[in-house]
């Protein structure tokens, strides 16, 4: 499928486990056109758990998943505590050997 603008492929970037599941579902509706990322954004890190980690590992195994993210550190706002953000970020990046999309703001 090619659009009028010439776009041939689109990556749906996720910010939470639920959004990652939805992004993967969309890739099945538009195969060979949509691809996805799976990940937990720093704003959503407060919901991070061992279950989140396991779900993302499973989702990342799908061939339609082409990157991890958006993930990273964002200490500019207090949506999630810094220690929780660090844990979520570390766990997301340590086990993947694919592209990583990060969001890093005021991390020092």
Buried (B, 14 or more C-beta within 10 A) or exposed (E): EEEEEEEEEBBBBBBBBEBBBEBBEBBEEEEEBBBBBBBBBBBBBBBBEEEBBEBBBEBBEBEBBBBBBBBBBBBEEEEBEBEBBBBBBEBBBEEBEEEBBBBBEEBE
